[in-house]
């Protein structure tokens, strides 16, 4: 039996755990037990933008009556172990890193096999971006470390997005904000979210910009403790920045009220970069705003560009170097950025989902979940 955790697409707080009868594998397929996966604000973004960016299409829900279309499976990043294999190139017992459903098990159709891993060749994933369809063999993955597996699940996909955001902004010369004799200001909302923190860590290495984190009052101390923000302001402290500040808004929150306030206040807002939707109860579109139109950032597009610029090896080398430096920051023994907290079973997964969805809890805690 497979346990699948499903979320109501139009009411993200409404969930259910469904028991599915496993069907025999077809030739070329493998069944993977999903050992554990990370659950962060990034996954809430997947759900919030599930229709707009096709996230619901990766793992279609099994038929469950007339309301099947109303439910979705949130994609997650984590680790799995091959339990059954009818694929000659994938052995039982192999440990894999990749993109999974919130479930106890997943069936994959390995294609384009290599010593490093494979892609899921399932027909319904053929039109989806390949960056989400690749599974890496932990035994030969140069970034894999069994001692820090939870941190890799929690931070590796977020870090890749953050690294690409930083590269995108630099690739566009920070949209001219640093050409007036002063540093351009990068405004990061939802500053305590792990993707925002990772983005700030990359931007902090660039002397031409100032990184300002925007967060709720309860998360100011945490954000300041990381040492990657030039300043940390609460959402109602925008007036501490002059209205003519040359700036870029990097929006991880998706909060329509906040976006409108930023667009209305800063006359020199050069670019509005929409990343996520951590404030799911306050999401809004980009109409009727002063200044530039918000543009949705799609990390795979920047990754594709840089693969063309640098080649696959050059891209991987740069990313690996930045990842190792970031992990050294995160694993500072004196003050680690993230402490993994493990949850097992449908009830525990539901509780963790509610906590992350509500933006509650300690931002230093990283949730690792398991349904197997």
C-alpha positions as CSV (number, residue, x, y, z in Angstrom):
1,X,0.0,0.0,0.0
2,X,1.1,3.6,-0.7
3,X,0.0,6.5,1.5
4,X,-0.4,9.7,-0.4
5,X,-0.9,13.1,1.3
6,X,-3.3,15.3,-0.8
7,X,-4.1,19.0,-0.5
8,X,-7.2,20.8,-1.6
9,X,-6.0,23.1,-4.4
10,X,-8.4,25.9,-3.6
11,X,-8.2,25.5,0.2
12,X,-4.6,24.6,1.1
13,X,-5.3,24.1,4.7
14,X,-7.6,21.2,3.8
15,X,-5.8,17.9,3.5
16,X,-6.3,14.2,3.5
17,X,-4.2,11.0,3.6
18,X,-5.3,8.4,1.0
19,X,-4.3,4.8,0.9
20,X,-3.6,3.5,-2.6
21,X,-3.3,-0.2,-3.6
22,X,0.0,-0.7,-5.4
23,X,-0.2,-2.1,-8.9
24,X,2.5,-4.4,-10.4
25,X,5.4,-2.6,-12.0
26,X,5.6,-2.4,-15.8
27,X,8.8,-3.4,-17.6
28,X,11.4,-0.6,-17.1
29,X,9.7,0.9,-13.9
30,X,11.0,1.1,-10.3
31,X,9.2,1.5,-7.0
32,X,10.9,3.8,-4.5
33,X,10.2,4.1,-0.8
34,X,10.4,7.8,0.0
35,X,12.6,7.8,3.1
36,X,12.1,11.5,4.1
37,X,11.5,14.8,2.5
38,X,11.8,18.5,3.5
39,X,8.8,20.7,3.9
40,X,9.4,24.5,3.8
41,X,7.8,27.7,2.6
42,X,9.1,26.8,-0.8
43,X,6.6,23.9,-0.9
44,X,3.8,26.3,0.0
45,X,4.9,28.3,-3.1
46,X,4.6,25.2,-5.2
47,X,1.0,24.8,-4.0
48,X,0.1,28.5,-4.3
49,X,1.4,28.5,-7.9
50,X,0.4,24.9,-8.6
51,X,-1.9,25.8,-11.6
52,X,0.1,28.8,-12.9
53,X,3.4,26.9,-13.0
54,X,2.2,23.3,-13.5
55,X,3.4,22.0,-10.1
56,X,0.3,20.0,-9.7
57,X,1.0,18.1,-12.9
58,X,4.2,16.3,-11.6
59,X,2.3,13.8,-9.4
60,X,-1.4,13.6,-10.4
61,X,-3.7,12.3,-7.7
62,X,-5.2,8.8,-8.1
63,X,-8.9,8.7,-8.9
64,X,-10.9,9.3,-5.8
65,X,-14.4,10.0,-7.0
66,X,-16.0,13.0,-8.6
67,X,-13.8,15.6,-6.8
68,X,-10.4,14.2,-7.8
69,X,-9.6,17.3,-9.8
70,X,-10.0,19.4,-6.7
71,X,-7.0,17.7,-5.0
72,X,-3.3,17.9,-5.6
73,X,-0.1,16.4,-4.4
74,X,2.6,19.0,-3.4
75,X,6.0,18.1,-4.8
76,X,8.9,17.9,-2.3
77,X,12.6,17.3,-2.3
78,X,14.2,14.5,-0.4
79,X,15.6,11.0,-0.5
80,X,14.3,7.6,-1.4
81,X,15.4,4.0,-1.6
82,X,14.6,1.6,-4.5
83,X,12.4,-1.2,-3.2
84,X,11.5,-2.9,-6.4
85,X,13.1,-2.7,-9.9
86,X,12.2,-3.9,-13.3
87,X,14.8,-1.5,-14.8
88,X,18.1,-3.1,-15.6
89,X,20.1,0.0,-14.9
90,X,18.6,0.7,-11.4
91,X,19.3,-1.6,-8.5
92,X,17.2,-2.4,-5.5
93,X,18.7,-0.7,-2.5
94,X,20.0,2.4,-4.4
95,X,19.5,5.7,-2.5
96,X,18.3,8.6,-4.7
97,X,17.9,12.3,-4.3
98,X,15.2,14.1,-6.2
99,X,11.7,15.5,-6.5
100,X,9.0,13.3,-4.9
101,X,5.3,13.3,-4.2
102,X,4.2,13.7,-0.6
103,X,3.7,9.9,-0.3
104,X,5.3,6.8,1.2
105,X,6.2,5.5,-2.3
106,X,6.6,6.6,-5.9
107,X,6.8,4.7,-9.2
108,X,9.3,6.0,-11.7
109,X,10.1,5.1,-15.3
110,X,13.9,5.7,-15.5
111,X,15.1,7.1,-18.8
112,X,18.4,8.6,-20.0
113,X,20.3,6.5,-17.5
114,X,23.9,7.5,-16.6
115,X,26.3,6.7,-13.8
116,X,25.2,9.9,-12.0
117,X,21.4,9.2,-12.2
118,X,18.4,9.2,-14.5
119,X,15.3,11.1,-15.5
120,X,11.7,10.0,-15.0
121,X,10.4,9.1,-18.4
122,X,6.8,8.9,-17.4
123,X,4.7,10.4,-20.3
124,X,2.9,12.9,-18.1
125,X,6.2,14.5,-17.2
126,X,7.6,14.8,-20.7
127,X,6.5,18.4,-21.2
128,X,7.6,19.5,-17.7
129,X,10.9,21.1,-17.0
130,X,13.7,18.5,-16.8
131,X,15.4,20.1,-13.8
132,X,12.5,18.6,-11.7
133,X,12.6,15.3,-13.4
134,X,16.2,14.2,-12.6
135,X,17.1,11.7,-9.9
136,X,20.7,11.5,-8.6
137,X,22.4,8.4,-7.3
138,X,23.7,9.3,-3.8
139,X,26.6,6.9,-4.1
140,X,28.3,9.1,-6.7
141,X,26.7,12.5,-6.1
142,X,29.5,14.9,-5.4
143,X,27.3,17.1,-3.2
144,X,25.9,14.2,-1.1
145,X,27.0,13.8,2.5
146,X,25.2,11.2,4.6
147,X,26.0,13.1,7.7
148,X,24.0,16.1,6.6
149,X,21.2,14.5,4.6
150,X,18.4,16.5,6.3
151,X,20.1,19.8,5.6
152,X,20.6,18.8,2.0
153,X,16.9,18.0,1.6
154,X,16.0,21.3,3.3
155,X,18.4,23.6,1.6
156,X,19.8,22.2,-1.6
157,X,16.8,23.0,-3.9
158,X,16.3,26.3,-2.1
159,X,19.9,27.2,-2.5
160,X,19.9,26.5,-6.2
161,X,17.0,28.9,-6.6
162,X,18.7,31.5,-4.4
163,X,22.0,31.1,-6.3
164,X,20.2,31.6,-9.6
165,X,18.3,34.7,-8.2
166,X,21.6,36.3,-7.2
167,X,23.1,35.4,-10.6
168,X,20.1,36.8,-12.5
169,X,20.2,40.1,-10.6
170,X,24.0,40.4,-11.2
171,X,23.6,39.3,-14.8
172,X,21.3,42.3,-15.2
173,X,23.6,44.7,-13.4
174,X,21.1,45.0,-10.6
175,X,18.9,46.8,-13.1
176,X,21.0,50.0,-12.8
177,X,20.4,50.6,-9.1
178,X,24.1,50.8,-8.3
179,X,25.0,53.4,-11.0
180,X,24.2,56.6,-9.1
181,X,27.2,56.7,-6.8
182,X,25.5,54.6,-4.2
183,X,24.8,50.9,-3.6
184,X,21.6,49.6,-5.0
185,X,19.2,48.2,-2.4
186,X,17.8,44.7,-2.7
187,X,14.5,44.5,-0.7
188,X,13.8,40.8,0.2
189,X,10.4,40.1,1.7
190,X,9.7,37.0,3.9
191,X,13.3,37.5,5.0
192,X,13.2,34.6,7.4
193,X,12.3,32.1,4.8
194,X,15.1,29.7,3.8
195,X,15.2,30.8,0.2
196,X,15.4,34.4,1.1
197,X,18.1,33.7,3.6
198,X,20.1,31.8,1.0
199,X,19.6,34.6,-1.5
200,X,20.8,37.2,1.0
201,X,23.9,35.0,1.7
202,X,24.8,35.2,-2.0
203,X,24.0,38.9,-2.4
204,X,25.9,39.8,0.8
205,X,29.1,38.9,-1.1
206,X,28.5,41.6,-3.6
207,X,29.8,45.0,-2.5
208,X,27.8,46.9,-5.0
209,X,24.4,46.2,-3.3
210,X,22.9,46.5,0.1
211,X,20.6,43.7,1.2
212,X,17.5,44.8,3.3
213,X,15.3,42.1,4.8
214,X,11.6,42.6,5.4
215,X,10.0,40.4,7.9
216,X,7.5,40.2,10.8
217,X,8.5,41.5,14.2
218,X,8.9,38.1,15.7
219,X,11.6,37.1,13.1
220,X,13.8,40.2,13.2
221,X,16.2,38.8,15.7
222,X,16.6,35.6,13.7
223,X,17.2,37.4,10.5
224,X,19.8,39.7,12.1
225,X,21.6,36.8,13.7
226,X,22.5,35.3,10.3
227,X,24.8,38.2,9.4
228,X,23.7,38.4,5.8
229,X,21.3,41.3,5.8
230,X,22.6,44.9,5.8
231,X,19.4,45.9,7.7
232,X,16.3,44.1,8.8
233,X,13.0,46.0,8.9
234,X,9.5,45.0,9.8
235,X,6.9,45.3,7.1
236,X,5.6,48.6,8.7
237,X,9.0,50.2,8.7
238,X,9.3,51.0,5.0
239,X,9.4,54.7,5.9
240,X,12.9,54.2,7.3
241,X,14.2,54.1,3.7
242,X,14.0,57.3,1.6
243,X,11.4,57.1,-1.2
244,X,14.0,57.9,-3.9
245,X,16.1,54.8,-2.9
246,X,17.2,53.0,-6.0
247,X,16.0,49.5,-5.3
248,X,14.9,46.1,-6.6
249,X,12.1,44.2,-4.9
250,X,12.7,40.5,-4.5
251,X,9.3,39.2,-3.4
252,X,9.2,35.8,-1.6
253,X,5.9,36.6,0.2
254,X,3.5,37.4,-2.6
255,X,1.7,39.7,-0.2
256,X,-0.4,42.0,-2.4
257,X,-0.8,44.7,0.2
258,X,3.0,44.8,0.8
259,X,3.8,44.8,-2.9
260,X,1.4,47.7,-3.4
261,X,3.1,49.6,-0.5
262,X,6.6,49.1,-1.9
263,X,5.6,50.0,-5.5
264,X,3.8,53.1,-4.2
265,X,6.6,54.3,-1.9
266,X,9.8,53.8,-3.9
267,X,9.9,56.1,-7.0
268,X,13.2,54.6,-8.1
269,X,12.1,51.0,-7.9
270,X,13.9,49.5,-10.9
271,X,12.6,46.0,-11.0
272,X,10.0,43.9,-9.2
273,X,11.0,40.2,-9.0
274,X,8.2,37.8,-7.9
275,X,9.6,34.6,-6.4
276,X,7.1,32.9,-4.1
277,X,3.9,33.1,-2.2
278,X,4.6,32.4,1.5
279,X,1.8,34.7,2.5
280,X,-0.9,32.5,0.9
281,X,-3.8,34.3,2.6
282,X,-2.7,37.6,1.1
283,X,-1.7,36.7,-2.4
284,X,-2.6,39.2,-5.1
285,X,-1.8,40.0,-8.7
286,X,0.3,42.8,-10.1
287,X,-2.4,45.0,-11.6
288,X,-2.9,48.7,-10.8
289,X,0.6,49.1,-9.4
290,X,2.9,52.1,-9.6
291,X,6.3,51.5,-11.2
292,X,7.5,48.4,-13.0
293,X,5.3,45.4,-13.6
294,X,6.2,42.4,-11.3
295,X,7.9,39.6,-13.3
296,X,7.7,36.0,-12.1
297,X,11.2,34.5,-11.7
298,X,11.5,31.0,-13.1
299,X,14.8,29.5,-11.9
300,X,15.1,26.8,-14.6
301,X,15.1,29.6,-17.3
302,X,18.2,31.2,-15.7
303,X,19.8,27.8,-15.2
304,X,19.3,27.0,-18.9
305,X,20.9,30.4,-19.9
306,X,23.9,29.7,-17.7
307,X,24.3,26.2,-19.0
308,X,24.5,27.8,-22.4
309,X,27.0,30.4,-21.2
310,X,29.2,28.1,-19.1
311,X,28.5,24.6,-20.2
312,X,27.2,21.9,-17.9
313,X,30.6,21.3,-16.2
314,X,31.2,25.1,-15.6
315,X,27.7,25.5,-14.2
316,X,28.0,22.5,-11.9
317,X,31.5,23.6,-10.7
318,X,30.3,27.2,-9.9
319,X,27.2,25.9,-8.1
320,X,29.2,23.3,-6.1
321,X,31.7,25.8,-4.9
322,X,29.0,28.2,-3.8
323,X,27.0,25.4,-2.1
324,X,30.0,24.3,0.0
325,X,30.6,27.8,1.1
326,X,27.0,28.2,2.0
327,X,26.9,24.9,4.0
328,X,29.9,26.1,6.0
329,X,27.8,29.2,6.9
330,X,24.8,27.2,7.8
331,X,26.7,24.7,9.9
332,X,28.4,27.2,12.0
333,X,28.7,25.3,15.3
334,X,28.3,28.4,17.4
335,X,25.0,29.2,15.8
336,X,23.6,26.9,13.1
337,X,21.1,28.4,10.8
338,X,18.8,25.3,10.7
339,X,18.0,22.5,13.1
340,X,16.2,19.5,11.5
341,X,13.0,18.3,13.2
342,X,11.6,15.0,12.1
343,X,7.9,14.0,11.8
344,X,6.5,10.6,10.8
345,X,3.0,9.5,9.8
346,X,0.0,11.3,8.3
347,X,-1.0,13.1,11.5
348,X,2.5,14.5,12.0
349,X,2.7,15.5,8.3
350,X,-0.6,17.3,8.5
351,X,0.5,19.2,11.7
352,X,3.8,20.2,10.0
353,X,1.9,21.3,6.8
354,X,-0.4,23.5,8.9
355,X,2.5,25.0,10.8
356,X,4.4,25.9,7.6
357,X,1.3,27.0,5.8
358,X,0.5,29.4,8.6
359,X,4.0,30.8,8.7
360,X,4.3,29.8,12.4
361,X,7.0,28.3,14.4
362,X,10.7,28.9,14.8
363,X,12.4,29.9,11.5
364,X,15.5,28.1,12.6
365,X,13.6,24.7,12.5
366,X,13.6,22.7,9.3
367,X,10.8,20.1,9.0
368,X,11.7,16.6,7.7
369,X,8.7,14.5,7.0
370,X,8.0,10.8,6.3
371,X,4.9,8.8,5.3
372,X,6.8,5.5,5.0
